[in-house]
């Protein structure tokens, strides 16, 4: 079993306590654990070149796709994961499993705080579905596709879409993802844009699953996130469990004023 920290990331948010079966599966083909369609497995292996799931993926994906036994709804998820741990793959694959590929309407919105992050996330989505043409991915920074099931965007571009003349059909909206979630609450303009779209989702009159990933959370962020979600499963893996086996990490102690010179040496 993977060990999930008992401490809550967000004490202000009620834990759901609906932990799914989680093991240290190292095989995307494990139907008991993941149950991923073969064409998506092909995209994961042949195009993303991920032979095995990382630990955050092994834990997070089952949480994303598990329904509440009583309400039959999908629980919100707040997860802590360092960069390089595989968090993008966790929410990309998990959200793709929430999609009904026969419905050509928007079902998933994934938000990044920079254009670079949005482009990277959109590329992961597109590679994951490379062998599955029934899925359609839209990078809103490029153009809007009214038939896309997934939109990846910055908040600014997303709200421009919704405030423009184009009518966006949210009748099948299921998942809203915030990558690097803490960044959206550190800037007043971003926070305002976020709450604007949150209000749009609330007006739907249906349950939308919120998935938040970030490397760090603090008390102030906790209080602000509680405005978005009141209940959520929370994943707080130990640091050693987030490390990928094929990535080595180093640090160098620099004296004051020497960091820039050291970075220049690395790039040289």
N, C-alpha and C positions, 0 to 999 in steps of 0.2 A: 504493500500500500504506500502511496505517496503521502507524506505527512503535511497536512495543512495546518498553519498556525491557528490556535484557538482564539487568539486576540482579534478583536474586530478592527478593521481598518477605519471604519466609520461607526463609532459608538452611538451616533445620533440616528443611525438607520437600522431599523429592525432586521435581524437576520432571519432568513427564511428557514434555515435548518432542513433543507430538502436535498442533502448531499446525494448525488448519484453514485453509482458504482464507479470507483476509480482504482485503476491498477497501473503498474509500470509497463503498460503495453508498448512494445517497440515495433509494432506492425500496423500499418494503415489498413491492412486487410482484415483486422480483427473485428468481425461483425458484432460480437457481443459488446465490444467497447465503443466502437465508432459508428459502424453501419454506414459507411460512406459509399455512394454509388461508384461502380467500377470506372466510369468515365472521369469522375473527379479524382479518384485514386491515380489514374493514369496521368492526369494533369499535375498532380502533386509530385509524382515520382519522375516523370519524363520531362516536364517543363520547369517546375520549381526545383527539381533535383533534390527533393527531401526524401531520403530513404526511410527515415524513422521519425516519429513525432518527438518533439522536445518535451520536457516535463511539464512546462506550462500548458502546452497543447494537450497533453494527456489528461490534465486536470480540467482545463477550461472548456474544451469542446463538449464533454458530456454535460456540464452545467448549462451550457447555452441551449442544448437541444432537449433537455429534460422538461417535461410538463409537470405542473403542480397536480398532485393526485386528486385534489378536491375541485379546484377551479378549472383545471385543464388548460390554464394559461402558462406562459413561459416566464420564469422568474428573471428579474433584473440581475445583473452581475457586475460587481466591482472587483477588479483584480489588480494586484500589484505585480509588475514584472519589469525587470531591467531590460535596457536595450540590448539586443543580441540574444535574448532568451527565447525568441520565437513567438512573441505576443501577436505580431501582425498575422502570422499564419493561424494563430488560435482563433482570432475573431473573424478572419476571412473564411476559413473552412467552416467554423461554427455557424456563421451567418448564411453561408451557401446552403447548409443543410436545413435551414429554416425556410428556404424558398420553395415555392411550387413552380417548377420550370414550365408547366403548361399555361401559366398565367403571365401574359406579357404586360404586366403593370409593375410600377415601383413597389418594392417590398423591403428593401434595405437601403439605409442611408448611412454612410461612413464618413466621418468628418476628421480632417487633420488641421493643425493650426498653421501650417506653412504650405506653400505650393509644392515644395520639394517633397514633403511628406505625403501629400495627396497623390503626386505622380508615382511615388514608390508604392503606395498602397494599391492604387489602380492597376499597376503592373502586376502585383502579386495576384490580385483578383483575376486578371486576364489570363495569366499563365495557369492558374488553378482550373479554369474552365476551357483551356485550349482544346481539350478533346471532348468537350461537351457543348456543342453549338446551341443547345436549347436554353443556355444561360446567356444573358446580355448584360454587359458592364458598361457604364457610362462614366468617363472622367469629365466632370462638369467644367473643368478648366479648359477643355478642348472644345466641346460642343454638347448640346443637350439632345439626348435620344429619348423621345417620349415612350418608346417601347422597352427601355432598360428596366431590369429588375433590381439593379444595384446602381446607386449614384454615389460616387466618391467626390468630395468637394471640400473647399474651405467654407466656413460659415457665411462669409461675406457673399460669395458667389451663389450659395444656396438661397439665401434670403433675397438676393436680387432676382433669382428665378421665380420665387414665390410672389414677389411684389410686382413682377412684370405682367405683360399681357398674356403670356402662355399659361394656360390652366393646367396644373399638375394634379393628376389623379392619385389620391392617397388612400383610396378605398381598400387597397391590399397591403398597406404599410404595416410591417411587422417588427422591424429591428432598427434601432437607432444607436450608432456606435460613436463614441468619442475616444479617439486615440490621443495619448498624452493629455489626458483629461485635465490635469492640474493647470495646464497652460491657459485653459479657457476661463479660469477664475482669477488669474493674476493680472488680467488686463480688463478694465471696465468696459471698453468697447466690445471686446470679444464676449464678455459675460452678458452684456446687453443683447448681442446678436444671438447668443445661445438661448437665452430666456425667451426671445422673440419666436424662435422656431419651436421651443418647448410649448409655448402657448398654442401654436398652430397644431401640434400633435394632440394636445389636450382637447381641442375642439372636435377631434375626430369622433369622439364618443366610443372609442375602442381601445383595447389594451395594446400598447407598443412596448416591446422589450428594450430596456436600456442596457447597453454594455459599455462599461467604462474601464479603460486600461491606462495605467500610469506607472512610472517608476517610483514616484514619491507622492505621499499625501501628508498634509499636516492638519492641525485642528481647524484652522480657518477654512481650508478647502473642504474639510469634512462638513462643516456647517453649511457651506454653500451648496454642496452636492445634495444635501438633504432636502433642498428645495426642488430637486429634480425627481428623486426617488425616495420613497418612505420605507420600502422593504427591498432587500437585495441579498443574494448569496454573495459572500465575500471570500476571495482567495488571497491569502498572504503566505506565499511559499517562503521557506527559509532561503537565505542568500545562496547557500551551497547547492540548493536544488535548482536554482535558476541558471546556473552556468552550463553552457553547451560544451560538449566534450571536444569539439573541433576548434574552439576559440580559446586563445591564451590571453590573459590580461596582465599588464604590467603597470607599475607606476614609478615615477622618479621624483624624489624630493628636490625641489629647486629653491635656491635662496631668493629673497625678495628682488624682484626686477629681472629675474633670469628666465622666466617661463617662456616669453616670446622668443628669446634667442634659442632656447631648447627646441621649441616647436619648429623653428626654421631649420635647425640641424636635422630634425627627423625628416622633414620634407625634402631637404637636399640629399 
